[in-house]
Amino acid sequence: MNNISRIQQKLAEKGLDAVLIYNEQNQRYAAGFPFTDGVVYVSTRKAVLLTDSRYVEAARKATQGAVEVQMFDLEHPQTQLLRTLLQEDGVKTVGAEEQTLSYASYERLQKELGISFSPAQSIFSALRASKTEEEIQCMIEAQRIAEKALDTVLGMIKPGMKERDIAAELNYQMMKNGAEGISFDTIAITGRKTSMPHGVPGDETVQAGDFVTMDFGCLKYGYCSDMTRTVAVGSATDEMKKIYSIVLEAQLQGIAHARAGITGAEIDGAARKVIEEAGYGKYFGHSFGHSLGLNIHEPPVASPANRFPMPAGAVVSAEPGIYIPGRFGVRIEDVMILRPEGSEVITKAPKQLLIL
């Protein structure tokens, strides 16, 4: 998969002759190959991936001629090869990733190449906000792997099991089922710790009557999955069932209202209204959802602060929660694709309250 032609179109729109891509996720988006320890050069005329001897063979195999692959070494330094490319293409205006390159690297490269960069991060933010169908299929495959892992781990959870063991089993099962890695540090927390949205798994053990919250995802073809399920062990009190049902209804309302063309604040508001009207508004502190793709958190977001229309093809999490400090919390998370006519949920795991 590569997106060279889409980037070249954006270059023309922004009045740039070329862009230098150093961010690994942007490199993968552009050329279909990450971890070059180098740079992807895209001009209106060509695309070249510059890497060293450690990656050159793999890069040529992965890109299959979609981009030219050149190797830099001591005799042919990276900046020398870049200067040659810039000269051959007659480049006058060059874009760079001002938000991800360090200030020192940004300044050094301008000096070594004898050019002045123009900010170009917005090219990638705009393009990556709307996923292609090929990208979506990668994310669906990652999601199915995560769901298989959950199915297996649900059969293991019982009183006495440590949080860190639940997290480890989720990670192992995802890798065993074909994941390239995990999307983020897996959350698996129990009891009172479920009131912490990003609690860290520790040596605490599951007790009968506890909630267990698991937030996890994996990578496939570089793309992330993300899901959260909260389950009860042995039994659940009426209050626990009530809170769970409120969170589930909030999520369903957010999903029902979600579509391309409305603001992130409107999507968030539909879910937040359910929780506020139930009297738990102060216990829902984060946003309804975030976009994901090559990164686990990408713009745009479904939050109260986002007053801009959400684009078609955005892949967004739907994850409201209620967290009562020192007692327990509930979060339910699916992932959806925003279409002009509505949202398409790609998460298939059941989400009615499960009592193990």
C-alpha positions in Angstrom: 0.0 0.0 0.0 1.3 3.5 -0.9 -0.3 6.9 -1.1 2.2 8.7 -3.2 -0.3 10.1 -5.7 -2.5 11.5 -2.9 0.5 13.2 -1.4 1.6 14.6 -4.8 -1.9 16.1 -5.2 -1.7 17.8 -1.9 1.8 19.2 -2.8 0.2 20.9 -5.8 -2.6 22.3 -3.7 -0.1 23.8 -1.2 2.3 25.1 -3.8 5.1 22.8 -2.8 7.5 21.1 -5.1 8.5 18.4 -2.7 8.2 17.1 0.9 10.7 15.2 3.1 9.1 12.6 5.3 10.9 11.5 8.5 8.0 10.4 10.7 7.8 6.5 10.7 4.0 6.4 10.4 4.0 9.0 7.6 6.7 7.0 5.9 4.5 3.9 6.0 1.5 5.9 4.8 3.5 7.3 1.9 5.7 4.4 0.8 4.2 1.3 2.5 7.4 0.7 4.5 8.3 2.0 8.0 11.5 2.0 10.1 13.8 3.2 7.3 16.0 5.2 9.7 16.1 7.5 6.7 13.7 9.6 4.7 11.0 9.4 2.0 11.3 12.1 -0.6 8.2 12.9 -2.6 8.2 15.5 -5.3 5.6 16.3 -7.9 7.7 14.1 -10.3 8.9 11.1 -8.3 9.1 9.3 -4.9 12.3 7.9 -3.4 12.9 6.1 -0.2 16.4 6.6 1.3 17.6 4.1 3.8 20.8 2.2 4.9 22.1 -1.3 4.4 20.0 -2.7 7.3 16.7 -2.0 5.6 17.4 -1.7 1.9 16.6 -5.3 0.9 13.4 -5.3 2.9 12.4 -1.9 1.6 12.7 -3.0 -2.0 10.8 -6.1 -1.4 8.0 -4.3 0.5 7.6 -1.4 -1.9 7.8 -3.6 -5.1 8.9 -0.8 -7.3 6.1 1.6 -6.2 8.9 4.0 -5.1 12.6 4.1 -5.9 14.8 2.8 -3.1 18.3 4.3 -2.7 20.9 3.4 -0.1 23.0 5.9 1.8 26.3 5.1 3.4 29.6 6.8 4.4 30.5 7.4 0.7 27.0 8.6 -0.2 25.6 10.4 2.8 21.8 10.9 3.1 22.0 14.7 2.7 24.2 14.4 -0.4 21.6 12.1 -2.1 18.8 14.5 -1.1 20.7 17.5 -2.5 21.0 15.6 -5.8 17.3 14.8 -5.9 16.4 18.4 -5.1 18.6 19.6 -7.9 17.4 17.0 -10.5 13.8 18.0 -9.8 14.5 21.7 -9.8 12.8 22.0 -6.4 12.4 25.5 -5.0 9.8 24.9 -2.2 10.2 22.0 0.2 7.8 20.9 2.9 8.8 19.2 6.2 6.9 17.8 9.3 7.2 20.7 11.6 5.2 19.0 14.4 7.2 15.7 14.5 10.7 16.7 13.6 12.7 18.0 16.5 13.6 21.7 16.4 17.3 20.7 16.2 16.7 18.4 13.3 14.5 20.9 11.4 17.2 23.6 11.7 20.1 21.2 10.9 18.5 19.8 7.8 17.7 23.3 6.4 21.4 24.2 6.9 22.8 21.0 5.4 20.5 21.1 2.4 20.8 24.8 1.9 17.0 25.3 1.8 14.2 26.8 3.9 11.4 24.4 4.8 7.7 25.2 4.6 5.4 23.5 7.2 3.8 20.4 5.7 2.4 18.4 8.6 -1.1 19.4 7.6 -0.7 17.3 4.4 -0.5 14.1 6.4 -3.1 15.1 9.1 -5.7 15.8 6.4 -5.0 12.7 4.3 -4.7 10.3 7.2 -8.0 11.6 8.8 -10.0 9.9 6.0 -9.1 6.2 5.6 -9.2 4.5 2.3 -11.1 1.2 2.1 -7.8 -0.6 1.9 -6.8 1.0 5.2 -10.1 0.2 6.8 -9.7 -3.5 5.9 -6.3 -3.5 7.7 -8.0 -2.1 10.8 -10.9 -4.6 10.6 -8.3 -7.5 10.5 -6.6 -6.0 13.5 -9.9 -5.8 15.3 -10.8 -9.4 14.6 -7.4 -10.5 16.1 -8.1 -8.5 19.3 -11.6 -10.1 19.5 -10.2 -13.6 19.3 -7.8 -12.7 22.1 -10.7 -11.5 24.2 -12.7 -14.6 23.6 -9.9 -16.7 24.9 -9.0 -14.5 27.9 -12.6 -14.3 29.1 -12.4 -18.0 29.7 -9.4 -17.5 32.0 -10.5 -14.7 34.3 -11.4 -15.9 37.8 -11.0 -14.8 41.4 -7.3 -14.7 42.3 -6.0 -13.9 38.9 -3.6 -10.9 38.8 -4.2 -7.8 36.7 -0.8 -8.1 35.0 -1.6 -11.7 34.1 -4.8 -10.7 32.3 -2.8 -8.1 30.4 -0.1 -10.5 29.5 -2.6 -13.1 28.3 -4.3 -10.5 26.1 -1.0 -9.5 24.6 0.1 -13.1 24.0 -3.2 -14.1 22.4 -3.1 -11.2 20.1 0.4 -12.0 19.0 -0.5 -15.7 18.7 -3.4 -14.8 16.4 -1.3 -12.8 14.0 -0.7 -9.3 15.4 2.5 -7.5 14.6 2.5 -5.8 18.0 0.2 -4.1 20.4 -1.4 -0.7 19.7 -0.6 0.7 23.2 0.1 -0.6 26.7 -2.7 -2.9 27.5 -5.0 -1.9 30.4 -6.4 -4.7 32.6 -7.6 -3.5 36.0 -10.0 -4.7 38.6 -12.1 -3.6 41.6 -11.6 -0.1 42.8 -8.9 0.5 40.1 -11.6 0.4 37.4 -12.4 4.0 38.5 -9.0 5.0 36.9 -9.6 5.4 33.1 -5.9 4.6 32.3 -5.1 2.5 35.3 -1.9 0.4 35.1 -2.1 -3.4 35.6 -0.4 -4.5 38.8 -0.3 -7.3 41.3 -3.9 -6.7 42.4 -6.1 -9.8 42.1 -9.6 -10.3 40.8 -12.2 -10.7 43.6 -15.7 -12.1 43.3 -18.1 -9.2 42.7 -15.5 -7.1 41.0 -15.6 -5.3 37.7 -12.7 -6.0 35.3 -11.9 -3.4 32.6 -9.8 -4.4 29.7 -8.6 -1.8 27.1 -6.4 -3.2 24.4 -5.6 -3.4 20.7 -3.1 -4.7 18.2 -1.3 -3.8 15.0 -1.8 -5.4 11.6 -0.1 -4.1 8.5 0.8 -1.1 10.8 -2.8 -0.2 11.6 -4.3 -0.2 15.1 -7.3 -1.7 16.6 -8.8 -0.5 20.0 -11.5 -1.8 22.2 -12.6 -1.8 25.8 -14.8 -4.3 27.6 -15.9 -4.2 31.3 -17.1 -7.5 32.7 -18.2 -8.6 36.2 -16.8 -11.6 38.0 -19.2 -13.9 39.9 -21.9 -11.3 40.5 -22.8 -7.6 40.0 -24.8 -5.3 42.4 -27.8 -3.4 41.2 -25.7 -0.3 41.2 -23.1 -1.8 39.0 -25.7 -3.0 36.6 -27.3 0.4 36.6 -24.0 2.2 35.8 -23.2 -0.3 33.1 -26.6 0.2 31.4 -26.2 4.0 31.4 -22.7 3.8 29.8 -24.0 1.4 27.2 -27.0 3.6 26.4 -24.7 6.6 26.1 -22.4 4.7 23.7 -25.4 3.6 21.6 -26.7 7.2 21.4 -23.3 8.5 20.4 -23.0 5.9 17.7 -26.5 6.5 16.4 -25.8 10.2 16.0 -22.3 9.8 14.5 -21.8 10.5 10.8 -19.5 12.4 8.5 -20.3 16.1 8.3 -21.3 16.8 11.9 -18.9 18.1 14.5 -17.0 16.0 17.0 -18.8 18.0 19.7 -22.2 16.9 18.4 -21.2 13.3 18.5 -19.8 13.6 22.0 -22.8 15.6 23.1 -25.3 12.9 22.2 -23.6 10.5 24.5 -22.7 12.9 27.2 -26.4 14.0 27.5 -27.4 10.4 28.5 -24.8 10.3 31.3 -25.6 13.9 32.5 -29.4 13.3 32.6 -28.8 10.1 34.6 -26.9 12.3 37.2 -23.4 11.1 36.5 -22.0 13.9 34.3 -19.2 14.7 36.7 -17.9 11.2 36.5 -17.4 11.3 32.7 -14.2 13.4 32.2 -12.7 12.4 28.9 -14.1 12.8 25.4 -16.4 10.3 23.6 -13.7 9.2 21.1 -10.6 9.7 19.1 -9.5 8.8 15.6 -7.1 6.0 15.1 -5.1 4.5 12.2 -1.3 4.2 12.0 -1.3 5.8 15.4 -3.6 4.9 18.2 -4.6 8.6 18.7 -5.0 10.7 15.6 -7.1 13.7 14.7 -10.0 14.4 14.4 -11.6 13.7 17.8 -15.2 13.4 19.0 -14.8 15.8 21.9 -16.7 18.8 23.3 -13.9 21.0 22.0 -14.1 19.9 18.3 -16.4 22.3 16.5 -15.3 21.2 13.0 -17.2 18.7 10.8 -15.9 15.1 10.9 -14.6 13.9 7.5 -16.0 10.9 5.7 -13.8 7.8 6.2 -12.7 8.8 9.7 -12.3 5.8 11.9 -13.3 6.9 15.5 -13.5 5.2 18.8 -16.8 5.3 20.8 -15.9 5.0 24.4 -17.9 6.8 27.1 -17.4 5.9 30.7 -18.5 6.6 34.2 -15.8 6.5 36.9 -16.7 6.8 40.6 -13.4 7.4 42.5 -12.5 4.8 45.0 -15.4 2.5 44.1 -15.5 1.3 40.4 -15.8 2.4 36.8 -17.2 1.3 33.5 -16.0 1.9 30.0 -17.3 0.3 26.8 -15.4 1.0 23.6 -16.1 0.1 20.0 -14.6 1.6 16.8 -16.7 3.0 14.0 -16.3 4.4 10.5 -18.0 7.7 9.7 -20.0 7.6 6.5 -22.1 10.5 5.1 -25.3 8.5 5.9 -24.2 7.3 9.4 -21.6 5.3 11.3 -20.5 1.7 10.6 -19.3 -0.1 13.8 -16.5 -2.6 13.0 -16.3 -4.0 16.5 -18.2 -7.3 16.7 -17.6 -8.4 20.3 -20.8 -8.5 22.4 -21.2 -5.7 24.8 -24.1 -6.5 27.0 -23.0 -6.9 30.6 -21.2 -10.2 31.0 -21.0 -11.8 34.4 -18.2 -14.5 34.3 
